[in-house]
Amino acid sequence: MDAVALGIIPQLIRGLCEHFVKDDAQDISAENWKPLESDFPSPFNLPNPSKMSPVDLMDKEFALISVACDYAVHALSSYAHHMQAALRIRRNRRLPAYRLPNEILAIIFGFAVASSSNRLRPLSRKAPLNLSHVSKLWRDVALGTPRLWTNYDPVNARLAQIFIDRSQQAPLSIYMTSYNDRTFEFSDDEDPEERQARFPITREHVTQAHAVQLANFPDFIHPLIPHISRWGELHLEGVKWAQLRRFIRNPAPILSALYLGGTEKHDISAAQGVLFGGSTPLLRDLRLQTNGPPLDSPIYASLTTLMLEHIDYRHGTIQKLLHILSACPALEILCLRMVRLLGPPGQGSSLVTSHIPLSCLRDMDLALDESSLVRAIVSSVIVPPSAQFELTVGLNDRQDLRAIFSPTLDLSGCLPNISSITWAVFRLSALPTMMYLGMFGGVSTNKHCLLNLKIANRKDDVSMLERIIPNVVRDIPSLRSLVSVLFNSIPEAALSAASFSGLLHDLPHIVTLTLSACPWAFVKALIVRPTSHLCPCLQDLRLQDIPIDKGVLLEVAASRTARSLPAGLPETTCLSRLIVSHCEGLDLPTVLALRNLPLHVKLLPPGLRISGPESDWVDG
C-alpha cells in the first residue's frame, strides 16, 4: 500500500507544482478551485467468489473507495508534511540566527535565562524549556549547554531531577525568594523609555509556587542535598533557622553567594551558627536579614560583599565587627542596616588599633541607631577616593556631627572620597513622627553621590538644623572646597538666617548657589555690604519656589554686579546669571530692571524646574 502511494504522490505533487509555476500561480488560491469534471467509471471489478448480489458488491466497492480516499489523504498529507519540514530546515539554515555558531547561541540563551522576567514566567514559557521546543537545532544547543539548567526555583522544582541531570557538573543557583508588591516585572533587555514595548508578566503563579514550596521546604531542598558540592549560589527567604540548619551542615566548596532572609529573630548560639560545616572557601557575597551566625563565625571572611540587615547579635561587639572588616581586605560593598551589637563592650577579640584599609570598597551603606557604632567604623576604615558613602543615623537632642566624625579624626585619610566633593545638597524632609536632614554631594565629573548623609531625629526637635548646619565645615573640613550648593525645603523655623550665613561664611568658594523652598531671609543675607560679603566667588544664583521681595532682589543683584565695590572689600567675581523658577511676586518691571544690570536673567517656564546644584533644569 505504501509502495503504491510513494509511486504516485511524488509525481502528483511535482506535477501540480510545475503547473502552478507554469501558470504563474494564478489558480493557487482556493477560491479558484473548481470541482473536477470527468466521468468516473468503476476503476476495477471486485472478485465475487461468494456470489454477492450486485447491490451488496457495489456497497463493498463504495466502502473500499472511502478507505482508499482516507488513506490517500493521509499519505498525501504525511508526504507533504515531510517535504515542508525538509524545506523549512533548508530555509532556516539560510537565516542569520541559524548561521550563528552554537557557542554564540548558547550565550544568547544564557541572557534569556538570566533576564529579570524569566523567573516570573510560567514553566511552559520559561527559558530554557521554551527554547528547547523551537527547533531541533535550538533543542540540541539548549540540552547541550549545562549552565542553562542551573537555576532551581519554586516554579521548576517539580522538574528537579531533569534540571539536576541536564546541568551536569555546572554550579547550581538555588532560589527560594518572594517578590515585592509590584504587580509586574519587566525583562532586562527592554527599553525603559519605551513603555509601549514592555510586556506585562503577572506574578500570581510565582507567588503561589513560592508559598507551596516554602510550606514544604524539606521536599524543595531534598533533591539538592546530594549535590551540595555543586551549590554555587543559595538564596533563601522565609525559611526558619532551625529548619534550615538541618540541610546545610556539609561543606559547600564552591558556594560563592549566600542570601538568607528570615521572618523571625532568634538567639543563635555559636554551635547553631555553624553553617556548611564551617567550610565555604569560595564564599564572597554574604547577605543576611533578621538572623545570622555569631560574628566570630568563620563564614565572615574573605568577602567582597557583606550586607547585614535587622539583626541583633546578642554577643556581638564593635571589636568583633571590626575584626570581620579586617578579615575582608577585598571588600567592595558594605551594608549594615539596623544592626545591633548587644554584647559587653570588653568582650571578644582585642580592639583593632590600626586603620583597616579597604582599597576595593565601592559602596558603604550604614543605617544604624547607635552613633557610637558608626563612629567606630568611620574612624577605623580607609576607603578609596571613588567610594560612595551612604549613612543614615539617629542623633539625640544634644548631638551634632561630632557624634559621628570624631574631632581628632583625619577625614582626608580615612574618607578621602569626601575630600573630593565639589557639590552638595542640603535638604530637610519630614515624616509624621520623624525629621530627616539630608546632606549629599559628589564630584562635578561624576553623577554618583560620594556622600549621602541622612540624620534622623524627632519631628519636634526644631533645633537639629541649628546644631548641625552652622558647624558642618567644622565637623567635615573638606567641604570647605564646595563650589556648588543647593538648599531645599528649609523652613524658617528650622534654620535662622544667622546660622545660614554662618555656613556660607565657611564656604568661600561657592560659584553656584541654589535656594529652593527656603526663607527669603536667606536671599537677603546675600546682599554685599561693607560688613558682610558671603560667597565672594558667586557667579550663578538660582531661586525656586520662593516668594519674591522685589526690592531685596534688586538690591542683591545690584550689589553683586557693581563695577566698583565698596572700599575695603576684597576682589570678587561678579554675579553673572540669575535663574528664577516658580517664584511668586516677580513682575515685568522688576525683570526689566534686573536686565538693565550686567546680568543674564532667565525665567523658567512652568513646565521646567531646577533639578540640581549644577545641572540646568528638567521637566516639572
Secondary structure, DSSP 8 states (H G I E B T S, - for coil): -HHHHHHHHHHHHHHHHHHHHHTTTTT-SGGG----------SS----TT---HHHHHHHHHHHHHHHHHHHHHHHHHHHHHHHHHHHHHHHTTSHHHHS-HHHHHHHHHHHHHSTTGGGS-GGGSTTTTGGGT-HHHHHHHHT-GGGG-EE-TTTGGGHHHHHHHTTTS-EEEEE----S-SB---TTS-TT-GGG----B-HHHHHHHHHHHHTHHHHHGGGGGGGGGEEEEEEES--HHHHHTT--S--TT--EEEEE-SS-----TTTT--GGG--TT--EEEEES----TTSTTSSS-SEEEEES-EETT--HHHHHHHHHT-TT--EEEEES-EE-S-TT-SS----S-EE-TT--EEEEEES-HHHHHHHHHHEE--TT-EEEEEEE--TT--GGGTS-TT--HHHH-HHHHT--EEEEEEEE-SSEEEEEEEEE-TT--SEEEEEEEEEETT-TTHHHHHGGGHHHHSGGGGG--EEEEES--TTTS-HHHHHHHHHT-TT--EEEEES--HHHHHTT--BTTB---TT--EEEEES----HHHHHHHHHHHH-SS--TT--------EEEEES-TT--HHHHHHHHTSS-EEEE--TTEEE-SSSS-EEE-
